[in-house]
Amino acid sequence: MTTVQDHVALAEIELCGELMIAASATEAERLSPDRIDEVLKVSAAARTPSGGPSGTPLTP
């Protein structure tokens, strides 16, 4: 039996896990965009005018 790994999917799952850990460690109701960028290792300068990384709009 051959196993196939989707490295992109695994990376996305890891990033989601990091966000969940950060969210559970904060006392605030939501993570700030700056904290999300910090967790995802995205610089604020790399964010697009739409508000999200790579043109992905942020949702409330």
Secondary structure, DSSP 4 states (H G I P E B T S, - for coil): ------HHHHHHHHHHHHHHHHHHH-SSSS--HHHHHHHHT--GGGS-TTSSGGG-----
